[in-house]
Amino acid sequence: MTEGILITIALEILFPVLAGFIFALPEKEDTLPKSVFLAKAYTSGQIVLFALFQPLMVFAILKKMEFSRASRFYLIGSLVLIALMIVLMIIKMRDRIKSVLKSPFRKVSFWGILAFVSIAFMIVMSFFKTYMDGDDAYYVSTATQTASSDTMYLTDPYTGDASLFQYRYLLAPFPMWISMLSRFSGIRAVAMAHTFFPWSMMLLAFSVMYILAYELFDAKARKADIFMFFGSILIMFGDYSIYSPENFLLARSRQGKAALASFVIPFLTVLLFTAVKEFDKKKKLSLPKYLLIMLTGFAGALCSTLGGALCVALTCVFALCIMIRYRKLLTPVLMALCSMPCLAFMVLYILRR
């Protein structure tokens, strides 16, 4: 069990941080506290890993490939990608890496300590207090069937009978992510879904919230910490309905639509918000911003068939705002175009259903 927990931590924290390191590096003239840098690296890296997982797993499902084989391909591909990005950073971005290493951790006020305690309490309780939802009959059953049978979407999770799934399920294989974590860690898929996976999704959601607080209050630590504390309290006591955003984060985080609502869409909102600030300062966007916009669309498509379309719609709204506010055409059009490759899955669903 100890080995499985360590592997889970590596897959859910270490790998994302390494994968997102290059996207979190500040520009040469900018400074960034270590804590904010780590939050950006962690969230950006998880988006990268989700985006890599989506097309590979959809291809494997349509080809009826064994799950273990597809998982090995993904692990090898992600390791190669992370290694290449680390080499690129060492060769091309040594000065920016040194500036991050020399930067201090952001100061934490009394409000920050309170926020940390409340968030830690929710994460700990998510580990010890499991919750079952009606949709688990699909999400958890599918993950369990995949991990035990080494096949993907060949049986109905409700009955166990052999059947063909609807394409809207095949093209958004989020349960396969939980199955992959289960297979590599050795922890059963049910335990992974109900106990070990929620804390990582909550950590991602609060990391996005932390980045948003830093950007909203222009690095003013006390104001950002107050925002984090009251935001965490609202989330803690927001479980007034099974359909509330707080319920999706605290009780249903193992489900794809919960990951979309709690992490992917908020991440894209913060990404586009910082893109507007960058455009206001430089009148252009850096290449990593365009890449992250595209990758976030793929991450949204992994969570839900409609998720990619929602990411495209949100990006187009921000692009339209830039177009109207600054009367520029090229950058907004590039933003919109970069967000659209994920629509290939929705087009495939329309053609094959």
N, C-alpha and C positions, 0 to 999 in steps of 0.2 A: 504493500500500500504506500509506504514512504517513497519508494522509487516512482510509483505512478503519480504521486502528488508532485514530485520534483519535475517529472517530464511534463505534466500539465502546466506547471508554472513556467517552464521553459517555452512551451508552445504558445502560451497565452500572454506572456509578458516579455520574456527575453527576445524571442523571435520578432514580435512586432516592433520593439524598440530598435533593434538592429535594422529592420526593414525600413523604418521611417526616419532613420537618422539623417539621411541626405535631404529629406524634405523639410526637416525642422531647423536646419542650419540657417542662421540669419545672414542677411547681406553683409558685405564687408564693412559698411559704415554703420550698421545697426548693432545693438547689444541686446542680449536676451538672458534673463536669469536661468540658472540651471534647472530649477523646478519647472518652469514654463517650457523650457526646451525639451525636457523629458516627457512632459504631457503631450507636446506636439509630436514628438517622435513616436510615442506609444500609439496615439490615435491614428496618425498618418500611416504607420506601419501596419496596423490592423486593417485599414482600408486597402492597402497594397496586397496583403495576404488574402483578403476576401475577394478582391478583384482577380487575382491569379487563380483562385479556387473555382470561381464561377464558370468560365468557359471550358476549363479542363474537365470539370466534373460533368457538365452538360454533354460534352462530347463523349465522355466515357459512358454515360447513361444511354445515350442514343445508340452507341455501338455495343451495348450490353456487355461492357467490360467488367471483369471482376473488381469488386470494390478495393480489395487489398492491392491490386496492381495499380489502379488509379491513384490510390493514396500514396503509394511509393513514388509514382511519377511526380505527384504534387510536392512531396517532401524534398525530392532531389531538385526539382525546379526551383522551389523557394530557397533552398540552401545555395544553389548556384547564383540566383539573383541577388541574395544578400551578400555573398562573397564579392560579386562584381561591383556592387554599389560601395562596399567598404574599400575595395581597391581604388575605385574612382575617386572617392573622398580623400584617400591618402595621397593620391597623385595630384589632384586638381584643387583641393580645398583645404590644404593644411593650415593656412592662415585663419580661416573661419573656424576650423576645429579648435585651434589654440585659443581663439577669443572666447569660445564657449567654455572651454576648460578653465580659463582664468576668471570667468564671470562668477559672481557669488550666487548662492541660493537666495531666492526672494525672501525678504523679511516676513515673519509670521507674527501677527498681532494676537491679542487675546481672543478676538473674534475668529481668527484662523484656527486657534486651538479648539474652540468650541465646534467649528465646522468640521475639523478633522475627527473629533470624538463622535459627532452625530453620523458622519459618513461611515466611520469604522464600525459603529454599532449596527448600521443597516447591513453592511457587508458580512459581518459576523453572524447576524441573525439569518441572513439568506443562506448561510452554510448549515446552520443547525435547525432551522425551521423550513421544512419543505412544504410546497403547496401544489395541489393537483388541480388542473383545469380541464374542462371538457375538450379543448383542442389538443391536449396531450395524447388523446386517442389516435391522432394523426402524427403529430411531430415526434413524440417520444417512441411510439410504436414503430414508426418508419425507421428511426435511428437504431432501435433495438434489432429489428429484422435485418437491417443492413449489416450491423456489426456481427450478428450471429450466423447469417447465411452467406455472407460475402457476395450478395447480389443487390442490385439497386432497382427499386420500383417494379419488381416482378410479381409481388403479391399485395393484396389489399390489406392495409394495416388494421382495418376494422374487423375483418372476418378471417384473414389468413389465407383466403382462396387466391389462386392464380388469376391475375387480371391485368389489364393494361390501365395504367394511371392516366388521368387527364393531363394534357400537356402543360396546364398551368402549374401543376405540381412538379413535373419533370424539369421544367425550365427555371425553377427557383429551388434548388436542392439544399436548402439550409440545414435540414436534418443530417445531411451527409457530413457537415462540419463537425457536429457532435459525435457522429460515428467515427470520424477520423481521430478525434481526440481520444475517444474510448479505445480505439484499436492500438494507437501508439503508446498510450499510458497504461493499458491493461485494466483500467477501471471500467466497470460495467456501464453500458450506455445510459441506463436508467439513473444510476448514481451520478454520472457525469451531467446529465440534463438537469436533475433536480438539486444537486448539491455543489458540484465543482464548477459548473459553467456559469451560474448566475453571478457569482462574485466578480468574475472577470468582465462580464458585460456591464455590471454596475460601476466597476472601476473605469471602464471606457467612457460611460455616460458622464460621470463626475469629472473626468479629465477634460472632456469637451467643455463642460460647464466652467471649469477652472480657466481654460484658455479664453473663453468668452468673457469672464470677469476681468481678466488681465487686459483684454482689448477694449472693453467698454469703459473702464475707468483709467485708461492710459497709465497702467503700471502703478497706480496708487494702491499700495498693499492693503491698507486698512479698509478702504471702500470695497475692494475686491473680496476681502475676507468676510465682511458683513453680508455681501451678496451671496457668497457661498454658504454661510451659516443659515440665513433665512430661506435660501433656495432648498437646502437639504431638509430643513424643518417642514417646508411645504410638501416636499416629496414624501417624507416620512408619514405625514398625517393626511396624505391625499388619496388614500385608498377608499374613497367613498363609493366607488362603483367598480364593477369588473371591467368596465370600458374606459376608465380614466387613464391618462398617461402614466400616472404614478403606479397604477396596478400593473401595467404592461412592463414597467421597469423592475418593480420589486417582486412580482409574483409570476410573471410570464416571460421572463427574459430569455428562456431557452427557445422561444418561438421566433420564427423569421420576422413576422410583422412587428414583434416587440423590439427586435434588434434594429429594424428599419426606423421605427418611431423614436426609440430611445437613444440611438447612437448615430446611424448613418445620416438621417435627415438633419439632426442638430449639427453634426460635423460639417455637412455641406453648407449649412447656414453660416457657421462661423468661418468656413473657408471663403465663401463668397463675400462675407462682410470684410474680412482682411484683404480680399482681392480689390474691393472698392477703395479701401484706404490706400493700398499700394498704387492703384491707378490714379488716385487723387494726388499722390506725391510725385509719381514718376511718369504718368500718362502712358504707361504700358504695364503689362504683367510679365512676370518671369516664367520661364518654361516649366518649373516645378508646379506652379499654380495650374497651368493648363493640364498637365499630366494628372494632378490630383482630382481635378474636376471630372476628367474622363474615368479615372479609376473608381471614383465614388459612385458613378452611374452603374458600373459593373457590380460594386458591392451592394447597391440597392436592388439590382436585379437578382442577386443571390438570395436576398431576404424575401422578396415577393415579386411575382411577375409584373405587378403594377409599380413596384418600387423604382425600377429604372425610369419609367415614364414620369414619376413624381420628381425624381432628381433632375430630369431634363426640364420639366416645367418650372421648377424653382430656379434653375440656372438661367433659363430664358427670361424670367421676371427680373432677376438682377441685371442681366445683359440689357434689357430694355431700359431699366433705370439709368444705367451708365450712358446709354445712347441718348436718352432725353436730357440728362443732367449735363453731360460734357459735350454733347453733339459730336461724338466720335462714332465711327462705324466699324472699323477693322477689329478692334479688341472685342466688342460685344458679339460680333458675328463669330469670331474664333472661339469665344467662350461657349456659345450655343452649339457650334459644330463639334467641339471637343466633348460635349456632354452626350451626343447622340449615338455613338456606337453601341451603347447598351440597348438601344431600341431594337437591335437585331433579334433579341430573344422574344420580344413582343411580336415582331413581324413573323417570326417562326411559329409562334403560338397561333396567330391568326391564320396562317397558311395550313397548319397541320391539324388543327382541332377538328 
